[in-house]
Amino acid sequence: MSWTQVVVFSLLTTLLILTISTVVESASVRDDSKATDSKGAARHVFMPESDASNFFKRRSRRSPQYFAELQAEQRVRMSHNERRREYNEEQRNEFENYVEEERDEQHERSREVNEQYREYNYDGLYPRQQWFH
């Protein structure tokens, strides 16, 4: 196609689009509303203040988060992780203390049993043996 044919073709398509758009505007729905209906229509358009504030507070999934919101969410996550870490550390310390106490008690019981056994079996003729534990 030559340069003039491209220009003529684009002008014709522009003219066609403009004629269709004027037809569409003229084919719009007529307005039969009266003054009494305008208040009823306003009731359908306007909503209570609480609903409107909730509508604007909600974000769609695709709308971007503000930097302050991201920071607030990260602070909440970090504080939750810190609390969970402290709780787990506290539980681990309590368990270690429990295990250590149990081990000490078991050691003490076995030492007492060994002492009683040595005293019972000592006949006084030989020096006591050193029991290693």
Rosetta blueprint (number, residue, H / E / L):
1 M L
2 S L
3 W H
4 T H
5 Q H
6 V H
7 V H
8 V H
9 F H
10 S H
11 L H
12 L H
13 T H
14 T H
15 L H
16 L H
17 I H
18 L H
19 T H
20 I H
21 S H
22 T H
23 V H
24 V H
25 E H
26 S H
27 A L
28 S L
29 V L
30 R L
31 D L
32 D L
33 S L
34 K L
35 A H
36 T H
37 D H
38 S H
39 K H
40 G H
41 A H
42 A H
43 R H
44 H H
45 V H
46 F L
47 M L
48 P L
49 E H
50 S H
51 D H
52 A H
53 S H
54 N H
55 F H
56 F H
57 K H
58 R L
59 R L
60 S L
61 R L
62 R L
63 S L
64 P L
65 Q L
66 Y L
67 F H
68 A H
69 E H
70 L H
71 Q H
72 A H
73 E H
74 Q H
75 R H
76 V H
77 R H
78 M H
79 S H
80 H H
81 N H
82 E H
83 R H
84 R H
85 R H
86 E H
87 Y H
88 N H
89 E H
90 E H
91 Q H
92 R H
93 N H
94 E H
95 F H
96 E H
97 N H
98 Y H
99 V H
100 E H
101 E H
102 E H
103 R H
104 D H
105 E H
106 Q H
107 H H
108 E H
109 R H
110 S H
111 R H
112 E H
113 V H
114 N H
115 E H
116 Q H
117 Y H
118 R H
119 E H
120 Y H
121 N H
122 Y L
123 D L
124 G L
125 L L
126 Y L
127 P L
128 R L
129 Q L
130 Q L
131 W L
132 F L
133 H L
